[in-house]
Amino acid sequence: MATMQDVSRRAGVAVSTVSRVLNGTAKISQATKDAVFQAVEELNYRPNVLAQSLSKQQTNTIGLVIPRGAAVSQYLSQLIEKCQETADQNGKFLLISQAFNQPDGAVQSIRALVDRRCDAVLYYHNSFFEQNNLSEDVLSDLIDEFQVPLVVINRQLPRHPNHSVWLDNVKNASLPVEYCLKQGHQRIAYIAAPLKQKTSQDRLLGYQQALAAYELEVDPLLISQAERSYQGGYQACRQLLQNSTDFTALCCFNDQMAIGALKALHEAGLSVPEDVSLFGLDNEDILDFFEPGISSVSQPTHEFVTHAMQLLLAHLTNSPVPDSRHNAFSGQLVLRGSVRSLNNKS
């Protein structure tokens, strides 16, 4: 294996010159640079990254903590891909740790990445296993404790607003309800996930606020709750149909529940969108393969993650951080064939 001394001999320059050329730490003539890079290529020289990191007290490594098993979801896969892309663009290596779905597991993963000399750490707050997530106080205490920056994705931290980015679930859930109201729907049903989860609470609030903006009261018979799955959506929709059959639109906590609800509506002899307009939330690719396609709300994953990485890099380089008012992100409505306007109904 070639060494820096071998490169210096081949290029005919001092070892210190080779080091400065490779690190870009001094003005070197173009001829000298060319000689060094030619020698590097000929000898297939690879710098000792570990030695460089120890001397600089930096590893150029960013840690990312995600829930164990969550990478199989489309959303998390996109998030990881964007983190990797942004890290590559900034000359950083992304090190991923999958935490067990319990608070101790998340803390252990974060500490392990810090112990492995990551320059900074991203922690993804999992909205699926919220009962096992780290609390705001624990996350804030960890930010205070570590010498390296810690930025939390998907959770607002009042004590450290510039160390977190989050999705505005209230706004996201209100978008399809507002659209239905503008299309003349007034009897709008909603399928919620278990309300012990903060994300579910926020999305239900978005539904309620949208109705309130149109001075409509919330009818408890038009709200059903179930596990956030295909089967959950199916069962919740069947319960709605037992409670009331006069709703003309149905908004769901997520896309899986909307798919389950579609099956229940068809079994009840109801057509989408002729009888019921249907919305999911998260805009998974599979929605395009239904007939009709199911409308949804897309999450700004790329913008969301890019902002989190920029926030992390700003802390890492002691650069000005963005105004925390820009750390909340909302999605966009994606209309497919599952929506019908009642404004022109005869």
C-alpha positions in Angstrom: 0.0 0.0 0.0 1.4 3.4 -1.0 2.3 6.0 1.6 2.5 9.7 1.5 6.3 9.3 1.5 6.0 7.3 -1.7 3.9 10.0 -3.3 6.4 12.7 -2.3 9.3 10.7 -3.8 7.3 10.1 -7.1 6.3 13.7 -7.3 9.7 15.1 -6.3 8.3 17.3 -3.5 8.4 17.3 0.3 5.9 15.2 2.3 4.6 18.4 3.8 3.9 19.7 0.3 1.9 16.6 -0.5 -0.1 17.0 2.7 -0.9 20.7 1.8 -1.9 19.8 -1.7 -4.3 17.0 -0.6 -5.8 19.1 2.2 -6.0 22.3 0.2 -4.5 24.2 3.1 -2.0 26.4 1.2 -1.4 28.1 -2.1 0.6 25.7 -4.3 1.6 26.2 -7.9 -0.5 24.3 -10.5 2.5 22.4 -11.7 3.2 21.1 -8.2 -0.5 20.1 -7.8 -0.4 18.3 -11.1 2.7 16.4 -10.1 1.2 15.3 -6.8 -2.1 14.3 -8.2 -0.4 12.3 -11.0 1.7 10.5 -8.4 -1.4 9.8 -6.3 -3.1 8.3 -9.3 -0.1 6.2 -10.4 0.5 4.8 -7.0 -3.3 4.4 -6.2 -2.6 6.3 -2.9 -5.5 6.5 -0.4 -5.1 8.9 2.5 -5.5 7.6 6.0 -8.8 9.1 6.9 -8.6 8.0 10.5 -5.2 9.6 11.1 -6.4 12.8 9.4 -9.5 12.9 11.6 -7.6 12.4 14.8 -5.2 15.3 13.9 -8.0 17.6 13.0 -10.3 16.5 15.8 -13.0 15.9 13.1 -14.2 12.7 11.3 -16.4 14.3 8.7 -19.0 11.8 9.8 -22.6 12.6 10.5 -24.7 10.1 12.5 -28.4 9.4 11.8 -30.6 7.5 14.2 -33.7 5.9 12.8 -36.2 3.4 14.3 -35.4 -0.3 13.8 -37.2 -1.7 10.8 -38.5 1.8 9.7 -36.3 1.9 6.6 -38.7 -0.3 4.8 -41.3 2.5 4.6 -41.3 4.7 1.5 -41.1 7.9 3.6 -38.1 6.8 5.7 -36.3 5.5 2.6 -36.7 8.9 0.9 -35.5 10.6 4.1 -32.3 8.4 4.3 -31.6 8.9 0.6 -31.8 12.7 1.0 -29.6 12.6 4.1 -27.0 10.6 2.2 -27.2 12.9 -0.8 -26.8 16.1 1.3 -23.9 14.5 3.3 -22.1 13.5 0.1 -22.5 17.0 -1.3 -20.9 18.4 1.8 -18.0 15.9 2.0 -19.5 14.1 4.9 -19.9 10.4 5.6 -23.3 9.3 6.8 -23.3 6.6 9.6 -26.8 5.1 10.3 -27.9 3.5 13.5 -31.2 1.7 13.9 -32.5 2.1 17.4 -34.7 -0.3 19.2 -38.2 1.1 19.6 -37.9 2.1 23.2 -36.4 5.2 24.8 -33.3 3.5 26.1 -32.5 2.2 22.7 -32.7 5.6 21.1 -30.5 7.2 23.8 -28.0 4.3 23.4 -27.8 4.8 19.6 -27.3 8.6 20.0 -24.6 8.1 22.6 -22.9 5.4 20.5 -22.6 7.7 17.5 -21.2 10.5 19.7 -18.7 8.0 21.2 -17.7 7.0 17.7 -16.6 10.6 17.1 -19.4 11.6 14.8 -19.1 15.4 14.3 -22.9 15.8 14.5 -26.0 13.6 15.0 -29.5 13.6 13.4 -32.2 11.9 15.4 -35.5 10.9 13.7 -38.4 11.1 16.0 -40.6 8.2 15.0 -44.3 9.1 14.9 -45.3 5.4 14.7 -44.0 4.2 18.0 -44.6 7.5 19.8 -45.1 5.9 23.2 -41.5 4.7 23.0 -40.0 8.0 21.8 -37.8 10.3 23.7 -39.6 13.2 25.4 -39.0 16.8 24.6 -37.2 17.2 27.9 -34.9 14.2 27.3 -34.0 15.4 23.8 -33.3 19.0 25.1 -31.1 17.6 27.9 -29.1 15.6 25.4 -28.6 18.7 23.3 -27.3 20.5 26.4 -25.1 17.6 27.3 -23.2 16.9 24.0 -20.4 18.9 22.7 -21.4 17.9 19.1 -24.6 19.3 17.5 -27.8 17.2 17.8 -30.7 18.0 15.5 -34.1 16.3 15.9 -36.2 15.5 12.8 -40.0 15.4 13.2 -40.4 16.9 16.7 -40.7 20.5 17.8 -38.5 21.4 20.8 -39.5 24.7 22.5 -36.3 24.8 24.5 -34.1 24.4 21.4 -36.2 25.6 18.4 -33.1 25.8 16.3 -32.2 22.1 16.9 -35.4 20.7 15.4 -37.5 20.6 12.2 -41.0 19.2 12.1 -44.0 18.6 9.9 -47.1 20.8 10.5 -49.5 17.9 10.9 -52.4 20.2 11.9 -52.0 22.1 8.6 -51.4 19.0 6.5 -54.6 17.3 7.8 -56.6 20.5 7.3 -55.8 20.7 3.5 -58.1 17.9 2.2 -60.9 19.0 4.6 -60.7 22.6 3.4 -60.7 21.4 -0.2 -63.8 19.3 0.3 -65.6 22.2 2.0 -64.8 24.4 -1.0 -66.3 21.8 -3.2 -69.6 21.9 -1.4 -69.2 19.0 1.0 -70.5 19.6 4.6 -70.8 16.0 5.9 -67.1 15.1 6.0 -66.1 12.0 8.0 -62.7 11.4 9.5 -60.7 8.3 10.4 -58.1 8.9 13.1 -55.2 6.8 14.4 -55.1 6.0 18.2 -55.3 9.4 19.9 -52.6 8.5 22.4 -50.2 9.5 19.6 -49.3 13.1 19.2 -49.3 12.9 15.4 -52.9 11.6 15.5 -54.0 14.3 17.9 -52.5 17.0 15.6 -54.1 15.6 12.5 -57.5 15.3 14.2 -57.1 18.9 15.3 -56.5 19.9 11.7 -59.8 18.3 10.7 -61.6 20.0 13.5 -60.1 23.4 12.8 -61.0 23.2 9.1 -64.6 22.6 10.0 -64.6 25.4 12.6 -63.3 27.8 10.0 -66.5 27.1 8.0 -68.6 27.4 11.2 -69.5 23.7 11.1 -69.8 21.7 14.3 -67.9 18.4 14.7 -70.2 15.4 14.7 -68.8 12.6 16.9 -70.6 10.1 14.7 -68.5 11.1 11.7 -65.2 10.3 13.5 -63.9 6.8 13.9 -60.6 5.6 15.4 -58.4 2.5 14.7 -54.9 1.3 14.3 -53.0 3.1 11.5 -53.1 0.2 9.0 -55.1 -1.1 6.0 -57.1 -3.3 8.4 -57.6 -0.3 10.8 -58.9 1.9 8.0 -61.2 -0.9 6.8 -62.7 -1.5 10.3 -63.0 2.2 11.1 -64.9 2.9 7.8 -67.3 0.0 8.6 -67.9 1.6 11.9 -68.6 5.0 10.3 -71.1 3.3 7.9 -72.9 1.8 10.9 -73.0 5.2 12.6 -74.1 7.3 9.6 -74.3 6.8 5.8 -74.9 10.5 4.9 -71.3 11.6 4.7 -70.1 12.6 1.2 -66.4 12.9 1.9 -64.0 10.8 4.0 -60.5 12.0 5.1 -58.1 9.5 6.7 -55.1 9.8 9.0 -52.8 8.2 6.4 -52.8 6.4 3.0 -53.0 2.9 4.4 -56.2 3.7 6.2 -57.6 5.3 3.1 -56.9 2.1 1.1 -58.6 0.0 3.8 -61.6 2.5 3.8 -61.9 2.1 0.0 -62.5 -1.6 0.4 -65.1 -1.0 3.1 -66.9 1.5 0.9 -67.0 -0.8 -2.1 -68.3 -3.7 0.0 -71.1 -1.4 1.2 -72.1 -0.7 -2.4 -70.7 2.9 -2.4 -68.7 4.3 -5.2 -65.7 6.7 -5.0 -66.1 9.5 -5.9 -69.7 9.3 -7.0 -71.0 8.6 -3.5 -68.0 9.5 -1.3 -64.9 11.6 -2.0 -61.8 9.9 -0.4 -58.5 11.3 0.9 -55.4 9.8 2.5 -52.3 11.6 3.8 -48.6 11.1 3.0 -49.1 10.4 -0.7 -47.5 7.0 -1.1 -46.8 5.9 -4.7 -49.2 3.0 -4.5 -52.2 5.4 -4.6 -51.6 5.9 -8.3 -52.4 2.2 -8.9 -56.0 2.3 -7.6 -59.0 3.0 -9.7 -59.9 5.6 -9.0 -56.5 6.9 -7.7 -56.8 8.1 -4.1 -56.1 11.8 -3.4 -53.7 12.6 -0.6 -51.3 15.2 0.8 -47.7 14.9 -0.2 -45.0 15.4 2.5 -42.1 17.7 1.6 -39.5 15.1 2.4 -36.7 16.5 0.3 -37.1 20.1 1.5 -37.7 18.9 5.1 -34.5 16.8 5.2 -32.4 19.3 3.3 -33.3 21.9 5.8 -32.5 19.6 8.7 -29.0 18.9 7.2 -28.4 22.6 6.6 -29.4 23.3 10.2 -27.0 20.6 11.4 -24.1 21.9 9.2 -24.7 25.5 10.4 -24.3 24.3 14.0 -21.3 22.3 13.0 -19.5 25.2 11.4 -20.8 27.9 13.9 -22.6 29.6 11.0 -25.8 31.6 11.4 -28.8 29.2 11.7 -32.1 29.8 9.9 -34.9 31.5 11.7 -36.8 28.8 13.7 -40.1 30.0 12.2 -38.9 28.3 9.0 -38.4 24.9 10.7 -42.0 23.8 10.3 -43.0 22.3 6.9 -46.4 21.6 5.4 -47.4 19.5 2.4 -49.4 19.9 -0.8 -52.7 18.5 -1.9 -52.4 15.8 -4.6 -55.7 15.4 -6.4 -56.5 12.1 -8.2 -59.9 10.6 -9.3 -61.3 10.1 -5.8 -62.8 13.6 -5.4 -66.1 14.9 -6.6 -67.4 18.5 -6.4 -70.9 19.1 -5.1 -71.1 22.7 -6.1 -72.8 22.0 -9.4 -74.9 19.1 -8.2 -78.4 19.3 -9.5 
